[in-house]
């Protein structure tokens, strides 16, 4: 039996989720856990082992150790099925996770047994490059970081590139590398350049079953195509999506965006409802239905809204809150904004916002609520003074985010308008406002 110090030293040296600096707030852990649960676990998903590994780690972080153990076991089984082998380097991360979990449970003999399994695999399947990790480890680390947070996507893309260089025959790695690069570029809202679109086109041709990639390629290539051609390709892709198990990785949300912008908002709603009719037990599709109704309410015609449609949107949003109970903040905000459009429930919108403002939120979530409430006060309540005050509250939280940038931009507009009653107060506020570190 090795000493506690020696055991901990070996655990720290492992390549697994427990050593990859994957710390998040509890609310974000729940959000990501739901996201992973919404990815299809149908047989044939090449990332199934990686999905179960990350889900297991999240369950451990949330305190559900029995679930974590079960999911790590499922991950090992999934790797054996997808790789059609009882062992291989793809199990190194999983065995590392198991070693850490048993260590935290006080089961040191079991922890040491998994450490021995890791050593055996590393000796039997050394990395093709002496100074680098095994490509299987790079690929899993890359996939994990890509799912984990936006600020880790550049590193994820680099790890995918290293894995592909050593093992170029893995099509799913190439597709995910392109998706990682695409996700790095899309938040800038500048559109994708020709080089990135070409990378997506090649990846789509090499991985024709990847409907997620196909939908996102169409989404970003559509503006350079004739409208009739976009409609035709969107409808063809919709048929493929509906024939397959529908999940958050089937491209349906990107496809709905294409429908909304290039076909019609009504057809986007119809497509989402049809998908839900064909797959009534898929929780994720209810998110897609909600997304489509929200789009129709906010991007539809300027005429009066159909109350029955608003009632359906309210109903599906309320159902979503019950289906994602620990990750309902954004859905509550969406619900409040839809209530604000209703003929008979506008007081409910204010009630929801007041409950959110009083709730115990981490700083990033509080910042988002302040920003969204400021916009609600400006556009719905027409109270520009209180709107500015809540934009200032959002900006005071020194976390760099879309919501803070948006609030600062709105405050700068107020400052630059000579007639605005809040101009002087906002100007003084902005002069003293520090930048996030």
C-alpha positions as CSV (number, residue, x, y, z in Angstrom):
1,X,0.0,0.0,0.0
2,X,1.6,3.3,-1.1
3,X,1.7,6.3,1.3
4,X,-1.0,9.0,1.3
5,X,1.5,11.5,0.0
6,X,2.7,9.2,-2.8
7,X,-0.9,8.4,-3.7
8,X,-2.0,12.0,-3.9
9,X,1.1,12.9,-6.0
10,X,0.2,10.2,-8.5
11,X,-3.4,11.4,-8.6
12,X,-2.3,15.0,-9.3
13,X,-0.2,13.8,-12.2
14,X,-3.1,12.1,-14.0
15,X,-4.8,13.4,-17.1
16,X,-8.5,13.5,-16.3
17,X,-11.4,15.7,-15.4
18,X,-10.3,16.1,-11.8
19,X,-7.0,17.6,-12.8
20,X,-8.1,19.8,-15.8
21,X,-9.1,22.9,-13.8
22,X,-12.8,22.6,-14.5
23,X,-14.2,24.8,-11.7
24,X,-17.6,26.4,-12.2
25,X,-20.4,27.9,-10.1
26,X,-23.1,25.5,-9.0
27,X,-25.7,27.2,-11.3
28,X,-23.3,26.8,-14.3
29,X,-22.7,23.2,-13.4
30,X,-26.4,22.5,-13.5
31,X,-26.7,24.4,-16.8
32,X,-23.9,22.3,-18.4
33,X,-25.3,19.1,-16.9
34,X,-28.6,19.7,-18.6
35,X,-26.9,20.5,-21.9
36,X,-25.0,17.2,-21.8
37,X,-28.2,15.3,-20.9
38,X,-29.8,16.7,-24.0
39,X,-27.2,15.3,-26.3
40,X,-28.4,12.0,-27.8
41,X,-27.0,8.9,-26.1
42,X,-28.1,6.7,-29.0
43,X,-25.7,3.9,-29.9
44,X,-23.4,5.1,-32.6
45,X,-22.6,8.5,-31.1
46,X,-18.8,8.6,-31.2
47,X,-18.6,10.9,-28.3
48,X,-20.8,8.8,-26.0
49,X,-17.9,7.8,-23.7
50,X,-16.7,11.4,-23.4
51,X,-20.3,12.6,-22.6
52,X,-20.7,10.1,-19.8
53,X,-17.2,10.9,-18.4
54,X,-18.1,14.6,-18.2
55,X,-21.5,14.0,-16.8
56,X,-20.0,11.8,-14.2
57,X,-17.6,14.6,-13.2
58,X,-20.4,17.1,-13.0
59,X,-22.4,14.8,-10.8
60,X,-19.4,14.4,-8.5
61,X,-19.0,18.2,-8.3
62,X,-22.7,18.6,-7.5
63,X,-22.4,16.0,-4.7
64,X,-24.1,13.0,-6.4
65,X,-21.3,10.5,-6.0
66,X,-23.4,7.4,-6.7
67,X,-24.6,8.9,-10.0
68,X,-20.9,9.8,-10.7
69,X,-19.8,6.2,-10.3
70,X,-22.6,4.9,-12.5
71,X,-21.8,7.4,-15.2
72,X,-18.1,6.6,-15.1
73,X,-19.0,2.9,-15.5
74,X,-21.2,3.8,-18.5
75,X,-18.4,5.8,-20.0
76,X,-16.1,2.8,-19.9
77,X,-18.7,0.6,-21.5
78,X,-19.4,3.2,-24.2
79,X,-15.7,3.4,-25.1
80,X,-15.5,-0.4,-25.5
81,X,-18.6,-0.4,-27.7
82,X,-17.6,2.6,-30.0
83,X,-14.0,1.4,-30.2
84,X,-14.9,-2.2,-30.5
85,X,-12.2,-3.3,-28.1
86,X,-12.0,-4.2,-24.4
87,X,-9.2,-1.8,-23.7
88,X,-7.1,1.0,-25.2
89,X,-5.7,4.5,-24.6
90,X,-9.2,6.0,-24.7
91,X,-9.7,4.6,-21.2
92,X,-6.9,6.5,-19.6
93,X,-9.0,9.5,-18.7
94,X,-11.9,7.3,-17.5
95,X,-9.6,5.3,-15.2
96,X,-8.1,8.5,-13.9
97,X,-11.6,9.7,-13.0
98,X,-12.3,6.4,-11.3
99,X,-9.1,6.7,-9.3
100,X,-10.0,10.2,-8.1
101,X,-13.6,9.3,-7.2
102,X,-12.5,6.3,-5.1
103,X,-9.9,8.5,-3.4
104,X,-12.5,11.1,-2.5
105,X,-14.8,8.3,-1.2
106,X,-11.9,7.0,1.1
107,X,-11.5,3.8,-0.9
108,X,-7.8,3.9,-1.3
109,X,-7.3,0.3,-2.4
110,X,-9.7,0.8,-5.3
111,X,-8.0,4.1,-6.1
112,X,-4.6,2.5,-6.3
113,X,-6.0,-0.3,-8.5
114,X,-7.2,2.3,-11.1
115,X,-3.8,4.0,-10.9
116,X,-2.2,0.7,-11.8
117,X,-4.6,0.3,-14.7
118,X,-3.6,3.8,-16.0
119,X,0.1,2.9,-15.8
120,X,-0.5,-0.4,-17.6
121,X,-2.4,1.4,-20.5
122,X,0.2,4.1,-20.8
123,X,3.0,1.5,-21.0
124,X,1.1,-0.6,-23.5
125,X,-0.1,2.4,-25.7
126,X,2.5,5.1,-25.5
127,X,2.0,8.4,-27.3
128,X,3.3,8.5,-30.9
129,X,5.1,11.7,-29.9
130,X,7.4,11.5,-26.9
131,X,6.9,15.0,-25.6
132,X,3.1,15.1,-26.0
133,X,0.0,13.4,-24.6
134,X,-1.6,10.5,-26.4
135,X,-3.9,11.8,-29.1
136,X,-6.9,10.1,-27.4
137,X,-6.2,12.1,-24.3
138,X,-5.8,15.3,-26.3
139,X,-9.1,14.6,-28.1
140,X,-11.1,14.1,-24.9
141,X,-9.5,17.1,-23.2
142,X,-10.3,19.2,-26.2
143,X,-13.9,18.0,-26.4
144,X,-14.3,18.6,-22.7
145,X,-12.9,22.2,-22.8
146,X,-15.0,23.0,-25.8
147,X,-18.1,22.1,-23.9
148,X,-17.0,23.6,-20.7
149,X,-16.6,27.4,-21.3
150,X,-16.1,29.9,-24.1
151,X,-12.7,31.1,-22.8
152,X,-11.2,27.6,-23.1
153,X,-12.2,27.0,-26.8
154,X,-8.9,28.3,-28.2
155,X,-7.0,25.8,-26.1
156,X,-9.5,23.1,-27.2
157,X,-8.9,23.9,-30.8
158,X,-5.1,23.5,-30.2
159,X,-5.6,20.2,-28.5
160,X,-7.8,18.9,-31.4
161,X,-5.1,20.0,-33.8
162,X,-2.4,18.1,-31.9
163,X,-4.6,14.9,-31.7
164,X,-5.4,15.1,-35.5
165,X,-1.7,15.6,-36.4
166,X,-0.8,12.3,-34.6
167,X,-3.9,10.4,-35.6
168,X,-5.4,11.9,-38.8
169,X,-7.9,9.2,-39.6
170,X,-10.4,10.3,-36.9
171,X,-13.2,12.1,-38.8
172,X,-15.1,13.1,-35.7
173,X,-12.0,14.8,-34.3
174,X,-11.7,16.9,-37.5
175,X,-15.4,17.8,-37.4
176,X,-15.1,18.9,-33.7
177,X,-11.9,20.8,-34.4
178,X,-13.8,22.8,-37.0
179,X,-16.8,23.3,-34.7
180,X,-14.4,24.6,-31.9
181,X,-12.8,27.1,-34.4
182,X,-16.3,28.2,-35.6
183,X,-17.5,28.8,-32.0
184,X,-14.4,30.9,-31.3
185,X,-15.3,33.2,-34.2
186,X,-19.2,33.3,-34.0
187,X,-19.4,35.4,-30.7
188,X,-17.7,38.3,-32.5
189,X,-20.8,38.8,-34.7
190,X,-18.5,39.7,-37.6
191,X,-19.5,36.7,-39.6
192,X,-17.3,33.9,-40.8
193,X,-14.6,34.6,-43.3
194,X,-14.2,32.5,-46.5
195,X,-11.4,30.4,-45.0
196,X,-13.6,29.3,-42.1
197,X,-16.5,28.6,-44.3
198,X,-14.3,26.5,-46.5
199,X,-13.1,24.5,-43.5
200,X,-16.7,23.9,-42.5
201,X,-17.6,22.8,-46.1
202,X,-14.7,20.3,-46.2
203,X,-15.6,18.9,-42.7
204,X,-19.2,18.6,-43.7
205,X,-18.3,16.5,-46.8
206,X,-15.9,14.3,-44.8
207,X,-18.6,13.8,-42.1
208,X,-21.9,13.7,-43.9
209,X,-23.8,12.2,-41.0
210,X,-23.0,15.2,-38.8
211,X,-26.2,17.2,-39.1
212,X,-25.1,19.7,-36.4
213,X,-22.2,20.7,-38.6
214,X,-24.4,20.8,-41.7
215,X,-27.0,23.0,-40.1
216,X,-24.4,25.5,-38.8
217,X,-22.7,25.6,-42.2
218,X,-26.0,26.4,-43.9
219,X,-26.7,29.1,-41.2
220,X,-23.5,30.9,-42.0
221,X,-23.3,30.3,-45.7
222,X,-27.0,31.3,-46.4
223,X,-26.3,35.0,-46.8
224,X,-24.2,34.2,-49.9
225,X,-26.8,31.9,-51.5
226,X,-30.0,32.7,-53.4
227,X,-33.1,32.6,-51.1
228,X,-34.8,29.8,-53.0
229,X,-31.6,27.7,-52.7
230,X,-31.5,28.3,-48.9
231,X,-35.1,27.3,-48.6
232,X,-34.5,24.1,-50.6
233,X,-31.5,23.1,-48.6
234,X,-33.2,24.0,-45.3
235,X,-36.2,21.7,-46.1
236,X,-34.0,18.9,-47.2
237,X,-32.0,19.1,-44.0
238,X,-35.2,19.3,-41.9
239,X,-36.3,15.9,-43.3
240,X,-32.9,14.4,-42.4
241,X,-33.1,15.9,-38.9
242,X,-36.6,14.6,-38.2
243,X,-35.7,11.1,-39.4
244,X,-32.9,10.8,-36.8
245,X,-32.9,10.8,-33.0
246,X,-33.3,14.6,-32.3
247,X,-31.1,16.1,-29.6
248,X,-29.1,19.3,-28.9
249,X,-26.4,17.9,-31.3
250,X,-28.7,17.3,-34.3
251,X,-28.6,20.8,-35.6
252,X,-32.3,21.6,-35.1
253,X,-31.7,24.9,-33.3
254,X,-29.4,26.3,-36.1
255,X,-31.9,25.0,-38.6
256,X,-34.7,26.9,-36.9
257,X,-32.6,30.0,-37.1
258,X,-32.3,29.5,-40.9
259,X,-36.0,29.0,-41.2
260,X,-36.7,32.1,-39.1
261,X,-34.4,34.3,-41.2
262,X,-34.7,32.8,-44.7
263,X,-38.0,30.9,-44.9
264,X,-40.5,32.3,-42.4
265,X,-41.0,32.7,-38.7
266,X,-44.3,30.7,-39.0
267,X,-42.6,27.8,-40.7
268,X,-39.9,27.8,-38.0
269,X,-42.7,27.4,-35.4
270,X,-44.4,24.7,-37.5
271,X,-41.1,22.8,-37.9
272,X,-40.4,22.9,-34.1
273,X,-43.9,21.7,-33.3
274,X,-43.7,18.9,-35.9
275,X,-40.4,17.7,-34.4
276,X,-42.0,17.7,-31.0
277,X,-45.0,15.8,-32.3
278,X,-42.7,13.1,-33.8
279,X,-40.5,13.0,-30.7
280,X,-42.8,14.0,-27.8
281,X,-40.5,12.7,-25.0
282,X,-37.5,14.7,-26.1
283,X,-37.1,17.5,-23.5
284,X,-34.7,19.5,-25.7
285,X,-37.4,19.9,-28.4
286,X,-39.5,21.8,-26.0
287,X,-36.7,24.3,-25.7
288,X,-36.7,24.5,-29.5
289,X,-40.5,25.1,-29.5
290,X,-40.0,27.8,-26.9
291,X,-37.2,29.4,-28.9
292,X,-39.4,29.5,-32.0
293,X,-42.3,31.1,-30.3
294,X,-40.0,33.7,-28.6
295,X,-38.6,34.4,-32.1
296,X,-42.1,34.8,-33.5
297,X,-43.1,37.2,-30.7
298,X,-40.0,39.3,-31.1
299,X,-39.2,39.0,-34.8
300,X,-42.6,38.5,-36.3
301,X,-44.8,41.1,-37.9
302,X,-45.3,44.4,-36.2
303,X,-49.1,43.9,-36.0
304,X,-51.0,42.9,-32.9
305,X,-49.9,39.6,-31.5
306,X,-52.2,36.6,-31.5
307,X,-53.2,36.0,-27.9
308,X,-53.6,32.2,-28.3
309,X,-50.0,32.0,-29.7
310,X,-48.7,34.0,-26.7
311,X,-50.6,31.7,-24.4
312,X,-48.9,28.7,-26.1
313,X,-45.5,30.4,-25.7
314,X,-46.2,31.0,-22.0
315,X,-47.3,27.4,-21.5
316,X,-44.2,25.9,-23.1
317,X,-41.9,28.2,-21.2
318,X,-43.6,27.3,-17.9
319,X,-43.2,23.6,-18.7
320,X,-39.5,24.2,-19.5
321,X,-38.9,25.7,-16.1
322,X,-40.3,22.5,-14.5
323,X,-38.1,20.4,-16.8
324,X,-34.9,22.3,-16.0
325,X,-35.6,23.3,-12.4
326,X,-32.0,24.2,-11.4
327,X,-31.3,26.1,-14.6
328,X,-34.3,28.2,-15.2
329,X,-33.0,31.8,-14.8
330,X,-32.9,32.7,-18.5
331,X,-36.3,30.9,-19.1
332,X,-37.9,33.0,-16.3
333,X,-36.6,36.1,-18.0
334,X,-37.9,35.0,-21.3
335,X,-41.3,34.1,-19.7
336,X,-41.4,37.6,-18.1
337,X,-40.8,39.3,-21.4
338,X,-43.5,37.1,-23.1
339,X,-46.0,38.0,-20.3
340,X,-45.2,41.7,-21.0
341,X,-46.5,41.1,-24.5
342,X,-49.7,39.5,-23.3
343,X,-53.0,41.4,-23.2
344,X,-53.9,40.2,-19.7
345,X,-50.8,39.2,-17.8
346,X,-48.4,42.2,-17.9
347,X,-48.4,42.4,-14.1
348,X,-47.0,38.9,-14.0
349,X,-43.9,40.1,-15.9
350,X,-43.1,42.6,-13.1
351,X,-43.8,39.9,-10.5
352,X,-41.3,37.5,-12.1
353,X,-38.6,40.2,-12.4
354,X,-39.1,41.2,-8.7
355,X,-38.7,37.6,-7.6
356,X,-35.5,37.3,-9.7
357,X,-34.1,40.5,-8.3
358,X,-34.7,39.3,-4.7
359,X,-33.3,35.8,-5.3
360,X,-29.9,34.6,-4.2
361,X,-27.8,34.6,-7.4
362,X,-24.1,34.5,-8.1
363,X,-22.7,37.8,-9.4
364,X,-22.7,36.8,-13.1
365,X,-26.3,35.8,-13.0
366,X,-27.2,38.9,-11.0
367,X,-25.5,41.0,-13.7
368,X,-27.6,39.4,-16.4
369,X,-30.9,40.0,-14.5
370,X,-30.0,43.7,-14.0
371,X,-29.2,44.1,-17.7
372,X,-32.4,42.4,-18.8
373,X,-34.6,44.2,-16.3
374,X,-33.1,47.5,-17.4
375,X,-34.2,46.8,-21.0
376,X,-37.6,45.7,-19.8
377,X,-38.0,49.0,-17.9
378,X,-36.9,51.0,-21.0
379,X,-38.9,49.2,-23.7
380,X,-42.0,48.0,-21.8
381,X,-42.5,50.2,-18.7
382,X,-41.0,53.3,-20.5
383,X,-39.2,54.3,-17.3
384,X,-35.8,55.5,-18.6
385,X,-34.6,56.7,-15.2
386,X,-34.9,53.3,-13.5
387,X,-33.6,51.6,-16.6
388,X,-30.4,53.6,-16.4
389,X,-30.1,52.8,-12.7
390,X,-30.2,49.1,-13.4
391,X,-27.8,49.3,-16.3
392,X,-25.4,51.0,-13.8
393,X,-26.0,48.1,-11.3
394,X,-25.1,45.6,-14.1
395,X,-21.9,47.6,-15.0
396,X,-20.8,47.8,-11.4
397,X,-20.4,44.0,-11.3
398,X,-16.9,43.7,-12.6
399,X,-17.3,40.5,-14.6
400,X,-16.6,40.9,-18.3
401,X,-19.6,39.6,-20.2
402,X,-22.0,40.4,-23.0
403,X,-24.5,41.8,-20.5
404,X,-22.0,44.2,-18.9
405,X,-20.8,45.4,-22.3
406,X,-24.4,45.9,-23.4
407,X,-25.2,47.9,-20.2
408,X,-22.1,50.1,-20.6
409,X,-23.0,50.7,-24.2
410,X,-26.5,51.8,-23.2
411,X,-25.0,54.1,-20.5
412,X,-22.7,55.7,-23.0
413,X,-25.6,56.5,-25.3
414,X,-27.4,58.1,-22.3
415,X,-24.2,60.1,-21.5
416,X,-24.0,61.4,-25.1
417,X,-27.6,62.6,-25.3
418,X,-27.7,66.2,-24.0
419,X,-31.4,66.0,-23.3
420,X,-31.4,62.9,-21.2
421,X,-32.3,63.6,-17.5
422,X,-29.8,61.0,-16.3
423,X,-27.0,62.3,-18.5
424,X,-24.9,64.0,-15.7
425,X,-25.3,61.2,-13.2
426,X,-24.4,58.6,-15.8
427,X,-21.4,60.6,-17.0
428,X,-20.0,60.8,-13.4
429,X,-20.7,57.1,-13.0
430,X,-18.8,56.1,-16.1
431,X,-15.8,58.3,-15.3
432,X,-15.4,56.4,-12.0
433,X,-16.2,52.9,-13.4
434,X,-13.2,50.6,-13.2
435,X,-12.6,47.9,-15.9
436,X,-12.8,44.2,-15.0
437,X,-9.4,42.6,-14.2
